[in-house]
Amino acid sequence: MERIFRAMVTNDDQKVRLATHMLAEEAEYWWISTKRRIEASGDVITWVRFKNELLKKYFSEDLRNKKEAKFLNLKQGSMSVAEYAAKYEELSRFCPYINTEDAMVSKCVKFENGLRPEIYQYICFHEIRDFDTLVHKCRMFDDAGKAKMNYYKAVSDKKGKGHGNEKPYNKDKSKRKNVGGGSKANVAEVKCFKCGILGHYASDCKKGDSCYKCGQKGHRSYECKREITCYNCGEAGHLSTKCTKPKKAAGKVFALNAEEVEQPDNLIRGMCFINSTHLIAIIDTGAMHSFISSCCVERLGLVVTPLLLGMVIDTPTNGSVTTSLVCAKCPVNFGCVNFELDLVCLPLKHMDVIFGMDWMLTFGVNINCLTIVVNSGAIAAARCGARTLRNKL
């Protein structure tokens, strides 16, 4: 409304009459009683007096203090620089002292401190003390970072397709589909790439298969006649999924610090993305669960959920670590594949995400230990390039 008044030639009396004309219902009743009270005291109703009375009624000091506190605690989080700057300007109205000419340095410093770490570390040493210039430089750096990330994702996607990951008989898949009569008539033409014998697929081949229950060869676990033992309570006769005794809340992880995994080469390091943010990821086949750094959770502003029971994580170097927080169904992009994964919060250092056995079993992930290639069952012939911990990013 004041913007309209600035475009019109109006005095205080006209401003009050026009503004009060726009009041309706409860606000109109309030102004009638307030006007009577002011006139009874003999005071003149000016535009400033009207605004003060209106703010006192509908925008109390308590609300203004909350808005000011929200501004002082504002962080960029997952917002872009443009969104962060717009929110900053919106809330700075409630801190009038920050918008004065003398406070320009404080305004720039406050804006810098709210930036994400990767932007702050680039922009802070320039010591830009003009707010418009500071926002412009930060926006340029943010856009360049997004372009770089999209480029590497496109390159990774291009390299991850069509590198001979198909099974030998997949080449004749289209031919088999064109032959009428179903797959049974064509099974005799299939050659198993495990044993080299015609008549069955590799998934049905029993050569070299061992039962993980009894350790004997020649059959699989679901065909085993050995008595079942529950690994939760140790009693025979039932599976752990049907065990009525309290579940064990335990876990295992190789290391909490990336510096501790420089020597072994049984771990694989790569990169993943959460909320379009590049993160350092490690695949740990010795970890029962998947984990995320507590600092990463705070930096990305992820929602955490408390566990019903505290989880005790065993590590070879740090002993036992207890945690009670999890990021449920966290959206993760790894190797051009999107997953929703439960990530347990741990105080990790120099690494952000650990993918454990729960991720591999849930999404059918296979690791070729010879070529250090990770294949996901979520997409056909997908290949996620990764490097061992002996290489530097």
Contacts in CASP RR format, 6 or more apart in sequence:
PFRMAT RR
TARGET T0000
AUTHOR 0000-0000-0000
METHOD contacts of the structure
MODEL  1
MERIFRAMVTNDDQKVRLATHMLAEEAEYWWISTKRRIEASGDVITWVRF
KNELLKKYFSEDLRNKKEAKFLNLKQGSMSVAEYAAKYEELSRFCPYINT
EDAMVSKCVKFENGLRPEIYQYICFHEIRDFDTLVHKCRMFDDAGKAKMN
YYKAVSDKKGKGHGNEKPYNKDKSKRKNVGGGSKANVAEVKCFKCGILGH
YASDCKKGDSCYKCGQKGHRSYECKREITCYNCGEAGHLSTKCTKPKKAA
GKVFALNAEEVEQPDNLIRGMCFINSTHLIAIIDTGAMHSFISSCCVERL
GLVVTPLLLGMVIDTPTNGSVTTSLVCAKCPVNFGCVNFELDLVCLPLKH
MDVIFGMDWMLTFGVNINCLTIVVNSGAIAAARCGARTLRNKL
1 18 0 8 1.000
1 19 0 8 1.000
1 22 0 8 1.000
5 15 0 8 1.000
5 18 0 8 1.000
10 18 0 8 1.000
12 46 0 8 1.000
12 47 0 8 1.000
12 48 0 8 1.000
15 47 0 8 1.000
15 50 0 8 1.000
16 45 0 8 1.000
16 46 0 8 1.000
16 47 0 8 1.000
16 50 0 8 1.000
19 47 0 8 1.000
19 50 0 8 1.000
20 28 0 8 1.000
20 31 0 8 1.000
20 35 0 8 1.000
20 50 0 8 1.000
23 30 0 8 1.000
23 31 0 8 1.000
27 58 0 8 1.000
30 57 0 8 1.000
34 53 0 8 1.000
34 57 0 8 1.000
35 45 0 8 1.000
38 45 0 8 1.000
38 49 0 8 1.000
38 53 0 8 1.000
39 45 0 8 1.000
43 49 0 8 1.000
64 94 0 8 1.000
67 91 0 8 1.000
67 94 0 8 1.000
68 94 0 8 1.000
68 95 0 8 1.000
70 91 0 8 1.000
71 88 0 8 1.000
71 91 0 8 1.000
71 92 0 8 1.000
71 94 0 8 1.000
71 95 0 8 1.000
71 98 0 8 1.000
72 95 0 8 1.000
72 110 0 8 1.000
74 84 0 8 1.000
74 87 0 8 1.000
74 88 0 8 1.000
74 91 0 8 1.000
74 114 0 8 1.000
75 114 0 8 1.000
76 84 0 8 1.000
76 114 0 8 1.000
76 115 0 8 1.000
76 116 0 8 1.000
76 119 0 8 1.000
77 84 0 8 1.000
77 116 0 8 1.000
77 299 0 8 1.000
77 300 0 8 1.000
77 301 0 8 1.000
78 275 0 8 1.000
78 277 0 8 1.000
78 300 0 8 1.000
78 301 0 8 1.000
79 87 0 8 1.000
80 142 0 8 1.000
81 115 0 8 1.000
81 119 0 8 1.000
81 135 0 8 1.000
81 138 0 8 1.000
81 139 0 8 1.000
81 141 0 8 1.000
81 142 0 8 1.000
82 139 0 8 1.000
82 142 0 8 1.000
84 114 0 8 1.000
84 115 0 8 1.000
85 111 0 8 1.000
85 135 0 8 1.000
85 138 0 8 1.000
85 139 0 8 1.000
88 111 0 8 1.000
92 98 0 8 1.000
92 99 0 8 1.000
92 107 0 8 1.000
93 99 0 8 1.000
97 103 0 8 1.000
98 106 0 8 1.000
98 107 0 8 1.000
98 110 0 8 1.000
99 107 0 8 1.000
104 129 0 8 1.000
104 130 0 8 1.000
104 131 0 8 1.000
105 129 0 8 1.000
107 131 0 8 1.000
108 128 0 8 1.000
108 129 0 8 1.000
108 130 0 8 1.000
108 131 0 8 1.000
108 134 0 8 1.000
111 131 0 8 1.000
111 134 0 8 1.000
111 135 0 8 1.000
112 120 0 8 1.000
112 123 0 8 1.000
112 124 0 8 1.000
112 134 0 8 1.000
113 120 0 8 1.000
114 120 0 8 1.000
115 123 0 8 1.000
115 138 0 8 1.000
116 299 0 8 1.000
117 299 0 8 1.000
119 138 0 8 1.000
119 141 0 8 1.000
119 142 0 8 1.000
122 141 0 8 1.000
123 134 0 8 1.000
123 137 0 8 1.000
123 138 0 8 1.000
123 141 0 8 1.000
126 137 0 8 1.000
128 134 0 8 1.000
128 137 0 8 1.000
146 276 0 8 1.000
149 273 0 8 1.000
149 276 0 8 1.000
149 278 0 8 1.000
153 273 0 8 1.000
153 336 0 8 1.000
156 335 0 8 1.000
156 336 0 8 1.000
156 384 0 8 1.000
156 385 0 8 1.000
157 335 0 8 1.000
157 336 0 8 1.000
159 383 0 8 1.000
159 385 0 8 1.000
160 335 0 8 1.000
160 336 0 8 1.000
160 382 0 8 1.000
160 383 0 8 1.000
160 384 0 8 1.000
160 385 0 8 1.000
161 381 0 8 1.000
161 382 0 8 1.000
161 383 0 8 1.000
162 381 0 8 1.000
162 383 0 8 1.000
163 383 0 8 1.000
164 381 0 8 1.000
165 373 0 8 1.000
165 375 0 8 1.000
165 381 0 8 1.000
165 383 0 8 1.000
166 381 0 8 1.000
167 193 0 8 1.000
167 202 0 8 1.000
168 191 0 8 1.000
168 193 0 8 1.000
169 190 0 8 1.000
169 191 0 8 1.000
169 193 0 8 1.000
169 201 0 8 1.000
172 189 0 8 1.000
176 183 0 8 1.000
176 186 0 8 1.000
176 189 0 8 1.000
179 185 0 8 1.000
179 186 0 8 1.000
187 199 0 8 1.000
187 200 0 8 1.000
187 201 0 8 1.000
188 198 0 8 1.000
188 199 0 8 1.000
189 198 0 8 1.000
189 199 0 8 1.000
190 198 0 8 1.000
190 199 0 8 1.000
190 200 0 8 1.000
190 201 0 8 1.000
191 197 0 8 1.000
191 198 0 8 1.000
191 199 0 8 1.000
192 198 0 8 1.000
192 199 0 8 1.000
192 200 0 8 1.000
192 201 0 8 1.000
192 202 0 8 1.000
192 204 0 8 1.000
192 205 0 8 1.000
193 202 0 8 1.000
194 202 0 8 1.000
194 205 0 8 1.000
194 207 0 8 1.000
195 205 0 8 1.000
195 207 0 8 1.000
206 218 0 8 1.000
206 219 0 8 1.000
206 220 0 8 1.000
208 217 0 8 1.000
208 218 0 8 1.000
209 217 0 8 1.000
209 218 0 8 1.000
209 219 0 8 1.000
209 220 0 8 1.000
210 216 0 8 1.000
210 217 0 8 1.000
210 218 0 8 1.000
211 217 0 8 1.000
211 218 0 8 1.000
211 219 0 8 1.000
211 220 0 8 1.000
211 221 0 8 1.000
211 223 0 8 1.000
211 224 0 8 1.000
211 226 0 8 1.000
212 221 0 8 1.000
213 221 0 8 1.000
213 224 0 8 1.000
213 226 0 8 1.000
213 228 0 8 1.000
214 224 0 8 1.000
214 226 0 8 1.000
216 224 0 8 1.000
227 236 0 8 1.000
227 237 0 8 1.000
228 236 0 8 1.000
228 237 0 8 1.000
228 238 0 8 1.000
228 239 0 8 1.000
229 235 0 8 1.000
229 236 0 8 1.000
229 237 0 8 1.000
230 236 0 8 1.000
230 237 0 8 1.000
230 238 0 8 1.000
230 239 0 8 1.000
230 240 0 8 1.000
230 243 0 8 1.000
231 240 0 8 1.000
232 240 0 8 1.000
232 243 0 8 1.000
232 245 0 8 1.000
232 247 0 8 1.000
232 248 0 8 1.000
233 240 0 8 1.000
233 243 0 8 1.000
233 245 0 8 1.000
247 309 0 8 1.000
249 307 0 8 1.000
249 309 0 8 1.000
249 310 0 8 1.000
249 311 0 8 1.000
249 312 0 8 1.000
250 288 0 8 1.000
250 311 0 8 1.000
250 312 0 8 1.000
250 313 0 8 1.000
250 314 0 8 1.000
251 287 0 8 1.000
251 288 0 8 1.000
251 289 0 8 1.000
251 311 0 8 1.000
251 312 0 8 1.000
251 313 0 8 1.000
251 314 0 8 1.000
252 286 0 8 1.000
252 287 0 8 1.000
252 288 0 8 1.000
252 313 0 8 1.000
252 314 0 8 1.000
252 315 0 8 1.000
253 284 0 8 1.000
253 286 0 8 1.000
253 287 0 8 1.000
253 288 0 8 1.000
253 289 0 8 1.000
253 291 0 8 1.000
253 313 0 8 1.000
253 314 0 8 1.000
253 315 0 8 1.000
253 346 0 8 1.000
253 354 0 8 1.000
254 261 0 8 1.000
254 264 0 8 1.000
254 267 0 8 1.000
254 284 0 8 1.000
254 286 0 8 1.000
254 287 0 8 1.000
254 315 0 8 1.000
254 316 0 8 1.000
255 261 0 8 1.000
255 315 0 8 1.000
255 316 0 8 1.000
255 317 0 8 1.000
255 318 0 8 1.000
256 315 0 8 1.000
256 317 0 8 1.000
256 318 0 8 1.000
256 321 0 8 1.000
256 346 0 8 1.000
256 347 0 8 1.000
256 348 0 8 1.000
256 349 0 8 1.000
257 317 0 8 1.000
257 318 0 8 1.000
257 348 0 8 1.000
257 349 0 8 1.000
257 350 0 8 1.000
257 351 0 8 1.000
258 280 0 8 1.000
258 282 0 8 1.000
258 348 0 8 1.000
258 349 0 8 1.000
258 350 0 8 1.000
258 351 0 8 1.000
258 389 0 8 1.000
259 349 0 8 1.000
259 350 0 8 1.000
260 317 0 8 1.000
261 267 0 8 1.000
261 282 0 8 1.000
261 389 0 8 1.000
262 389 0 8 1.000
262 390 0 8 1.000
264 389 0 8 1.000
265 388 0 8 1.000
265 389 0 8 1.000
265 390 0 8 1.000
266 285 0 8 1.000
267 282 0 8 1.000
267 283 0 8 1.000
267 284 0 8 1.000
267 388 0 8 1.000
267 389 0 8 1.000
268 282 0 8 1.000
268 283 0 8 1.000
268 367 0 8 1.000
268 372 0 8 1.000
268 374 0 8 1.000
268 386 0 8 1.000
268 387 0 8 1.000
268 388 0 8 1.000
268 389 0 8 1.000
269 280 0 8 1.000
269 281 0 8 1.000
269 282 0 8 1.000
269 283 0 8 1.000
269 351 0 8 1.000
269 386 0 8 1.000
269 387 0 8 1.000
269 388 0 8 1.000
269 389 0 8 1.000
269 391 0 8 1.000
269 393 0 8 1.000
270 280 0 8 1.000
270 281 0 8 1.000
270 282 0 8 1.000
270 283 0 8 1.000
270 385 0 8 1.000
270 386 0 8 1.000
270 387 0 8 1.000
270 393 0 8 1.000
271 278 0 8 1.000
271 279 0 8 1.000
271 280 0 8 1.000
271 281 0 8 1.000
271 393 0 8 1.000
272 279 0 8 1.000
272 281 0 8 1.000
272 332 0 8 1.000
272 333 0 8 1.000
272 334 0 8 1.000
272 335 0 8 1.000
272 352 0 8 1.000
272 353 0 8 1.000
273 279 0 8 1.000
273 332 0 8 1.000
273 333 0 8 1.000
273 334 0 8 1.000
274 296 0 8 1.000
274 300 0 8 1.000
274 302 0 8 1.000
274 330 0 8 1.000
274 331 0 8 1.000
274 332 0 8 1.000
274 333 0 8 1.000
274 353 0 8 1.000
275 300 0 8 1.000
275 302 0 8 1.000
275 331 0 8 1.000
277 300 0 8 1.000
279 296 0 8 1.000
279 352 0 8 1.000
279 353 0 8 1.000
280 350 0 8 1.000
280 351 0 8 1.000
280 352 0 8 1.000
280 353 0 8 1.000
280 393 0 8 1.000
281 334 0 8 1.000
281 351 0 8 1.000
281 352 0 8 1.000
281 353 0 8 1.000
281 354 0 8 1.000
281 355 0 8 1.000
282 351 0 8 1.000
282 353 0 8 1.000
282 354 0 8 1.000
282 355 0 8 1.000
282 389 0 8 1.000
283 354 0 8 1.000
283 355 0 8 1.000
283 356 0 8 1.000
283 367 0 8 1.000
283 374 0 8 1.000
283 386 0 8 1.000
284 354 0 8 1.000
284 355 0 8 1.000
284 356 0 8 1.000
285 356 0 8 1.000
285 357 0 8 1.000
285 360 0 8 1.000
285 367 0 8 1.000
286 356 0 8 1.000
286 357 0 8 1.000
287 354 0 8 1.000
287 355 0 8 1.000
287 356 0 8 1.000
287 357 0 8 1.000
288 356 0 8 1.000
288 357 0 8 1.000
288 358 0 8 1.000
289 311 0 8 1.000
289 342 0 8 1.000
289 344 0 8 1.000
289 356 0 8 1.000
289 357 0 8 1.000
289 358 0 8 1.000
290 341 0 8 1.000
290 342 0 8 1.000
290 343 0 8 1.000
290 344 0 8 1.000
290 353 0 8 1.000
290 354 0 8 1.000
290 355 0 8 1.000
290 356 0 8 1.000
290 358 0 8 1.000
290 359 0 8 1.000
291 313 0 8 1.000
291 343 0 8 1.000
291 344 0 8 1.000
291 345 0 8 1.000
291 346 0 8 1.000
291 348 0 8 1.000
291 353 0 8 1.000
291 354 0 8 1.000
291 356 0 8 1.000
292 302 0 8 1.000
292 327 0 8 1.000
292 330 0 8 1.000
292 343 0 8 1.000
292 344 0 8 1.000
292 345 0 8 1.000
292 346 0 8 1.000
292 348 0 8 1.000
292 352 0 8 1.000
292 353 0 8 1.000
292 354 0 8 1.000
293 345 0 8 1.000
293 346 0 8 1.000
293 347 0 8 1.000
293 348 0 8 1.000
293 349 0 8 1.000
293 351 0 8 1.000
293 352 0 8 1.000
293 353 0 8 1.000
294 325 0 8 1.000
294 345 0 8 1.000
294 346 0 8 1.000
294 347 0 8 1.000
294 348 0 8 1.000
295 347 0 8 1.000
295 348 0 8 1.000
296 302 0 8 1.000
296 348 0 8 1.000
296 352 0 8 1.000
296 353 0 8 1.000
297 304 0 8 1.000
297 325 0 8 1.000
297 327 0 8 1.000
297 345 0 8 1.000
302 327 0 8 1.000
302 330 0 8 1.000
303 327 0 8 1.000
303 328 0 8 1.000
304 325 0 8 1.000
304 326 0 8 1.000
304 327 0 8 1.000
304 345 0 8 1.000
305 325 0 8 1.000
305 326 0 8 1.000
305 327 0 8 1.000
305 328 0 8 1.000
306 324 0 8 1.000
306 325 0 8 1.000
306 326 0 8 1.000
307 323 0 8 1.000
307 324 0 8 1.000
307 325 0 8 1.000
307 326 0 8 1.000
310 322 0 8 1.000
310 323 0 8 1.000
310 324 0 8 1.000
311 322 0 8 1.000
311 323 0 8 1.000
311 324 0 8 1.000
311 344 0 8 1.000
312 320 0 8 1.000
312 321 0 8 1.000
312 322 0 8 1.000
313 320 0 8 1.000
313 321 0 8 1.000
313 322 0 8 1.000
313 323 0 8 1.000
313 344 0 8 1.000
313 346 0 8 1.000
314 320 0 8 1.000
315 321 0 8 1.000
321 346 0 8 1.000
321 347 0 8 1.000
323 344 0 8 1.000
323 345 0 8 1.000
323 346 0 8 1.000
325 344 0 8 1.000
325 345 0 8 1.000
326 342 0 8 1.000
326 343 0 8 1.000
326 344 0 8 1.000
326 345 0 8 1.000
327 342 0 8 1.000
327 343 0 8 1.000
327 345 0 8 1.000
328 342 0 8 1.000
329 340 0 8 1.000
329 341 0 8 1.000
329 342 0 8 1.000
330 340 0 8 1.000
330 341 0 8 1.000
330 342 0 8 1.000
330 343 0 8 1.000
331 338 0 8 1.000
331 339 0 8 1.000
331 340 0 8 1.000
332 338 0 8 1.000
332 339 0 8 1.000
332 340 0 8 1.000
332 341 0 8 1.000
332 343 0 8 1.000
332 353 0 8 1.000
333 339 0 8 1.000
334 355 0 8 1.000
334 376 0 8 1.000
334 384 0 8 1.000
335 374 0 8 1.000
335 376 0 8 1.000
335 382 0 8 1.000
335 384 0 8 1.000
335 385 0 8 1.000
336 379 0 8 1.000
336 382 0 8 1.000
336 384 0 8 1.000
337 363 0 8 1.000
337 376 0 8 1.000
337 378 0 8 1.000
337 379 0 8 1.000
337 382 0 8 1.000
337 384 0 8 1.000
339 359 0 8 1.000
339 363 0 8 1.000
339 378 0 8 1.000
341 359 0 8 1.000
341 362 0 8 1.000
342 358 0 8 1.000
343 353 0 8 1.000
346 354 0 8 1.000
348 354 0 8 1.000
355 365 0 8 1.000
359 365 0 8 1.000
360 366 0 8 1.000
360 367 0 8 1.000
363 376 0 8 1.000
363 377 0 8 1.000
363 378 0 8 1.000
364 376 0 8 1.000
364 377 0 8 1.000
364 378 0 8 1.000
365 374 0 8 1.000
365 375 0 8 1.000
365 376 0 8 1.000
365 377 0 8 1.000
366 374 0 8 1.000
366 375 0 8 1.000
366 376 0 8 1.000
366 377 0 8 1.000
367 373 0 8 1.000
367 374 0 8 1.000
367 375 0 8 1.000
368 374 0 8 1.000
368 375 0 8 1.000
372 386 0 8 1.000
372 387 0 8 1.000
372 388 0 8 1.000
373 383 0 8 1.000
373 384 0 8 1.000
373 385 0 8 1.000
373 386 0 8 1.000
374 383 0 8 1.000
374 384 0 8 1.000
374 385 0 8 1.000
374 386 0 8 1.000
375 382 0 8 1.000
375 383 0 8 1.000
375 384 0 8 1.000
376 382 0 8 1.000
376 384 0 8 1.000
387 393 0 8 1.000
END
